[in-house]
Amino acid sequence: MIRRSVLLGTGSALPVRSVSNAELAETVDTSDEWIVERTGIRNRHIAGEGETTATLATDAARAALEAAGLAAQDIDLIVLATATPDQTFPATATIVQASLGIDDCVAFDVAAVCSGFLYAITVADSMIRSGAARNALVIGSETFSRILDWEDRTTCVLFGDGAGAVVLGAEDSAEGKRGILASKLHADGRHNQLLYVDGGPSTTQTVGKLRMKGQEVFRHAVTNLASVLTEVMETAGMAPTDIDWLIPHQANARILDATARKLKLAPEKVVMTVDRHANTSAASVPLALDLAMRDGRIRTGDLLVLEAMGGGFTWGACVLRV
């Protein structure tokens, strides 16, 4: 028998306030044309009063549980990926746990920035395969608007807030055709200064603001994502031609196009939400996944590949059959 982590349900949550490029241009020295041409972004959601990483994560988790047909008490593991926690400690995952009314389960955060959801789902999959968990909530949730320098037009136009969640469940099968088939994760800390936040409790005792050298990040992203996608497909014993849907981190439409071209994937096989959500860091992959599940594009038996790269650098990919 093969034990695998199968996808039982997905969910997402977005802040109430939606901000178009035109509205952003009223306070930032930019324009709709400039943003669209360079990034493909047309809109983003910005968290308001009372909306936090934890509240968005909780709403996304509830939607995923409903889609999975499970109660909160059925969950024995919560892994939450975020770079914008509600507090330095305790983990935002424990706030979500309490909000869901779960008395006791393993709950912790993962910090891998935009790759966070890939790291989190790989950790949850490992725990399910080992028997340490049966049903897991894996969440990516961010309020990046609160660490942006709104006077830096090269970065503040790129990001938005939101949350996405999935429920994974253990399934034992002689064939093992469903579920997570392979995952690959990487990190290279030598590139810290290309994408980082210039603050932290141990250094400046402040939260800090996001800093990025966009062109260099773009170059690394295209190379690393194409490489890890090839690697994870080989590990799964498959070829890029087997992919039904590529669900990438939604950072920049040009990165998505370049990655698809490197893999010789048709553009229509790439789920793209960057135009409506902007870059939501760890939330972007599960947000895109939930959208494609709910609009009917993804069907039972489809082969999905999730991928992302973020500050650190960290990057990774996961092959999943629904």
C-alpha positions as CSV (number, residue, x, y, z in Angstrom):
1,M,0.0,0.0,0.0
2,I,1.1,3.5,-0.8
3,R,0.1,6.4,1.5
4,R,-0.2,9.7,-0.2
5,S,-1.5,13.2,0.6
6,V,-4.6,13.8,-1.5
7,L,-6.2,17.2,-2.1
8,L,-9.6,17.3,-0.4
9,G,-10.6,20.9,-0.8
10,T,-9.4,24.5,-1.4
11,G,-10.4,27.9,-0.3
12,S,-9.3,31.5,-0.4
13,A,-10.0,35.0,1.0
14,L,-9.2,38.5,-0.1
15,P,-9.5,41.8,1.7
16,V,-12.6,43.9,1.0
17,R,-10.7,46.8,-0.6
18,S,-9.8,46.3,-4.2
19,V,-7.3,48.8,-5.6
20,S,-6.8,49.4,-9.3
21,N,-3.7,50.7,-11.0
22,A,-5.5,54.0,-11.7
23,E,-6.4,54.4,-8.0
24,L,-2.9,53.6,-7.0
25,A,-1.6,56.2,-9.4
26,E,-3.4,58.9,-7.5
27,T,-0.9,58.6,-4.6
28,V,2.1,56.9,-6.2
29,D,4.2,58.3,-9.1
30,T,3.1,55.6,-11.6
31,S,0.5,54.8,-14.2
32,D,-1.7,51.9,-15.3
33,E,0.3,51.6,-18.6
34,W,3.6,51.5,-16.8
35,I,2.5,48.8,-14.4
36,V,0.7,46.6,-16.9
37,E,3.5,46.8,-19.5
38,R,6.2,45.6,-17.0
39,T,4.2,43.2,-14.7
40,G,0.7,42.4,-16.1
41,I,-0.8,43.6,-12.9
42,R,-4.1,45.5,-13.1
43,N,-5.5,45.2,-9.6
44,R,-4.7,44.1,-6.0
45,H,-6.5,43.8,-2.7
46,I,-5.3,45.8,0.4
47,A,-6.1,44.8,3.9
48,G,-8.1,47.3,5.9
49,E,-8.8,47.7,9.6
50,G,-9.5,44.4,11.3
51,E,-8.1,42.4,8.4
52,T,-4.9,40.6,9.3
53,T,-2.9,37.7,8.1
54,A,-4.7,35.5,10.7
55,T,-8.2,36.7,9.8
56,L,-7.6,36.1,6.1
57,A,-6.1,32.7,6.8
58,T,-9.0,31.7,8.9
59,D,-11.5,32.7,6.3
60,A,-9.6,30.8,3.6
61,A,-9.3,27.7,5.9
62,R,-13.1,27.7,6.5
63,A,-13.7,27.8,2.8
64,A,-11.3,24.9,2.3
65,L,-12.8,22.8,5.1
66,E,-16.3,23.4,3.6
67,A,-15.1,22.3,0.1
68,A,-13.4,19.2,1.7
69,G,-16.6,18.3,3.7
70,L,-14.6,18.2,6.9
71,A,-15.2,19.8,10.3
72,A,-12.4,21.8,11.9
73,Q,-12.0,19.1,14.6
74,D,-11.0,16.7,11.9
75,I,-7.8,18.6,11.4
76,D,-4.7,17.4,13.3
77,L,-2.1,19.6,11.6
78,I,-2.0,23.3,10.5
79,V,1.0,24.6,8.6
80,L,0.8,28.3,7.7
81,A,3.2,30.0,5.3
82,T,3.7,33.7,5.9
83,A,6.3,36.5,5.9
84,T,3.9,38.9,7.6
85,P,2.7,37.2,10.8
86,D,0.3,38.9,13.2
87,Q,2.9,38.8,15.9
88,T,6.6,37.9,16.3
89,F,5.2,35.0,18.4
90,P,3.2,32.9,18.9
91,A,2.8,31.4,15.4
92,T,-0.1,32.8,13.4
93,A,-1.1,29.2,12.8
94,T,-2.1,28.9,16.5
95,I,-4.3,32.0,16.1
96,V,-6.0,30.4,13.2
97,Q,-6.3,27.2,15.2
98,A,-8.1,29.0,18.1
99,S,-10.3,30.9,15.6
100,L,-11.5,27.6,14.1
101,G,-12.3,26.2,17.5
102,I,-9.7,23.4,17.4
103,D,-8.8,22.4,20.9
104,D,-5.5,20.6,20.1
105,C,-3.5,20.0,16.9
106,V,0.0,20.6,15.7
107,A,0.2,24.2,14.4
108,F,3.2,26.2,13.3
109,D,4.3,28.8,10.7
110,V,6.8,28.4,7.9
111,A,8.8,31.4,6.7
112,A,10.0,31.0,3.1
113,V,8.5,34.2,1.6
114,C,6.9,33.6,-1.8
115,S,8.0,29.9,-1.8
116,G,6.3,29.5,1.6
117,F,3.3,27.5,0.4
118,L,5.6,25.1,-1.5
119,Y,7.6,24.6,1.7
120,A,4.5,24.2,3.8
121,I,2.7,21.7,1.6
122,T,5.9,19.6,1.4
123,V,6.2,19.6,5.2
124,A,2.6,18.6,5.6
125,D,2.9,15.9,2.9
126,S,5.9,14.5,4.8
127,M,4.1,14.4,8.1
128,I,1.0,12.7,6.5
129,R,3.2,10.1,4.7
130,S,5.0,9.3,8.0
131,G,1.7,8.9,9.9
132,A,2.3,11.9,12.1
133,A,-0.9,13.5,10.7
134,R,-4.1,12.4,9.0
135,N,-5.8,15.6,7.8
136,A,-3.8,18.9,7.3
137,L,-4.7,22.5,6.7
138,V,-2.0,24.1,4.6
139,I,-2.3,27.9,4.3
140,G,-0.5,30.7,2.6
141,S,-1.5,34.1,4.0
142,E,0.0,37.6,3.6
143,T,-0.6,41.3,4.4
144,F,2.4,42.5,2.4
145,S,0.9,46.0,2.1
146,R,2.1,46.6,5.7
147,I,5.8,46.1,4.9
148,L,5.8,48.1,1.6
149,D,7.6,51.4,1.2
150,W,4.8,53.3,-0.5
151,E,7.3,55.9,-1.8
152,D,9.2,53.2,-3.8
153,R,7.1,52.9,-6.9
154,T,9.3,50.0,-8.2
155,T,8.1,47.7,-5.4
156,C,4.8,49.0,-3.9
157,V,2.9,48.5,-7.1
158,L,3.8,44.8,-7.3
159,F,2.2,43.4,-4.2
160,G,-1.2,42.7,-2.7
161,D,-2.8,40.9,0.3
162,G,-4.8,37.7,0.5
163,A,-4.9,34.1,1.7
164,G,-5.3,30.6,0.1
165,A,-5.7,27.2,1.8
166,V,-5.9,23.6,1.0
167,V,-7.0,20.5,3.0
168,L,-4.8,17.4,2.5
169,G,-5.9,14.0,3.7
170,A,-4.1,10.7,4.0
171,E,-5.2,8.0,1.4
172,D,-3.8,4.5,1.3
173,S,-3.9,2.9,-2.1
174,A,-2.2,0.0,-3.9
175,E,-1.9,2.2,-7.0
176,G,-1.3,5.6,-5.5
177,K,-2.4,7.5,-8.6
178,R,-3.8,10.5,-6.7
179,G,-2.2,13.0,-4.4
180,I,1.2,14.6,-4.2
181,L,3.6,12.6,-6.4
182,A,6.8,14.6,-5.9
183,S,8.2,17.8,-4.4
184,K,11.6,19.6,-4.7
185,L,12.8,22.5,-2.6
186,H,15.9,24.6,-2.8
187,A,17.5,27.6,-1.1
188,D,20.5,29.8,-1.7
189,G,21.2,32.4,1.0
190,R,23.9,34.1,-0.9
191,H,21.3,36.2,-2.6
192,N,19.8,37.8,0.5
193,Q,20.4,41.4,-0.6
194,L,18.4,41.0,-3.8
195,L,15.1,40.6,-2.1
196,Y,14.7,41.2,1.6
197,V,13.1,43.3,4.4
198,D,15.4,45.8,6.0
199,G,14.3,45.2,9.6
200,G,13.7,42.5,12.3
201,P,13.5,42.0,16.0
202,S,17.1,40.9,16.4
203,T,18.7,43.6,14.2
204,T,16.7,46.8,14.1
205,Q,13.9,46.1,16.5
206,T,11.5,47.2,13.8
207,V,9.4,45.5,11.2
208,G,11.2,47.1,8.3
209,K,10.3,47.6,4.6
210,L,10.6,45.4,1.5
211,R,13.6,46.0,-0.7
212,M,14.2,44.4,-4.1
213,K,16.5,44.5,-7.1
214,G,13.9,43.6,-9.6
215,Q,16.0,42.8,-12.7
216,E,18.3,40.5,-10.9
217,V,15.4,38.7,-9.2
218,F,13.7,38.3,-12.6
219,R,16.8,36.6,-14.1
220,H,17.2,34.2,-11.2
221,A,13.4,33.4,-11.2
222,V,13.3,32.4,-14.8
223,T,16.4,30.2,-14.5
224,N,15.5,28.6,-11.1
225,L,11.9,27.9,-11.8
226,A,12.5,26.2,-15.2
227,S,15.2,24.1,-13.5
228,V,13.1,23.0,-10.6
229,L,10.1,22.2,-12.8
230,T,12.2,19.9,-14.9
231,E,13.7,18.4,-11.8
232,V,10.4,17.6,-10.1
233,M,8.9,16.2,-13.3
234,E,11.8,13.9,-13.7
235,T,11.4,12.8,-10.0
236,A,7.8,12.0,-10.7
237,G,8.7,10.1,-13.8
238,M,6.9,12.4,-16.1
239,A,7.6,15.0,-18.8
240,P,6.4,18.6,-19.1
241,T,4.0,17.4,-21.8
242,D,2.1,15.5,-19.1
243,I,1.2,18.7,-17.3
244,D,-2.5,19.6,-17.4
245,W,-2.1,22.8,-15.4
246,L,0.9,24.8,-14.2
247,I,0.0,26.9,-11.2
248,P,2.9,29.2,-10.6
249,H,3.7,31.9,-8.1
250,Q,2.0,35.0,-9.4
251,A,4.9,37.6,-9.3
252,N,5.1,39.0,-12.8
253,A,3.3,38.0,-16.0
254,R,6.6,38.1,-17.9
255,I,8.2,35.6,-15.6
256,L,5.2,33.2,-16.1
257,D,5.5,33.6,-19.9
258,A,9.2,33.0,-19.9
259,T,9.0,30.0,-17.7
260,A,6.3,28.5,-19.9
261,R,8.4,29.1,-23.0
262,K,11.4,27.4,-21.4
263,L,9.3,24.3,-20.7
264,K,7.5,24.5,-24.1
265,L,4.2,24.7,-22.3
266,A,1.2,26.2,-24.0
267,P,0.1,29.5,-22.4
268,E,-3.4,28.2,-21.9
269,K,-2.1,25.6,-19.5
270,V,-0.8,28.3,-17.1
271,V,-3.2,29.5,-14.4
272,M,-2.6,33.3,-14.2
273,T,-4.1,35.5,-11.5
274,V,-1.4,38.1,-11.2
275,D,-3.5,40.6,-13.1
276,R,-6.2,40.6,-10.4
277,H,-4.3,39.8,-7.2
278,A,-0.7,41.1,-7.9
279,N,2.0,39.3,-5.9
280,T,0.5,37.9,-2.7
281,S,3.7,36.1,-1.8
282,A,3.0,32.8,0.0
283,A,-0.7,33.2,-0.8
284,S,-0.4,33.4,-4.5
285,V,-0.2,29.7,-5.4
286,P,-3.1,28.6,-3.3
287,L,-5.2,31.6,-4.4
288,A,-4.6,30.6,-8.0
289,L,-5.3,27.0,-7.3
290,D,-8.6,27.7,-5.6
291,L,-9.7,30.0,-8.4
292,A,-9.0,27.3,-11.0
293,M,-10.7,24.6,-8.9
294,R,-13.8,26.7,-8.4
295,D,-14.2,27.8,-12.0
296,G,-14.1,24.2,-13.2
297,R,-10.8,24.3,-15.2
298,I,-9.2,21.7,-13.0
299,R,-11.0,18.3,-13.1
300,T,-10.5,15.0,-11.3
301,G,-7.5,13.2,-12.7
302,D,-5.7,16.4,-13.9
303,L,-2.0,16.6,-13.2
304,L,-1.0,19.9,-11.6
305,V,2.5,21.4,-11.0
306,L,2.8,24.1,-8.4
307,E,6.0,26.3,-8.3
308,A,7.4,29.4,-6.7
309,M,10.5,31.4,-5.9
310,G,11.0,33.9,-3.2
311,G,13.4,35.9,-1.1
312,G,16.3,34.0,0.3
313,F,16.4,32.8,-2.4
314,T,14.1,29.9,-1.8
315,W,12.3,28.0,-4.6
316,G,10.4,24.8,-5.1
317,A,7.9,22.8,-7.1
318,C,5.3,20.1,-6.4
319,V,3.5,17.6,-8.7
320,L,0.0,16.8,-7.7
321,R,-2.8,14.7,-9.2
322,V,-6.3,15.7,-8.2
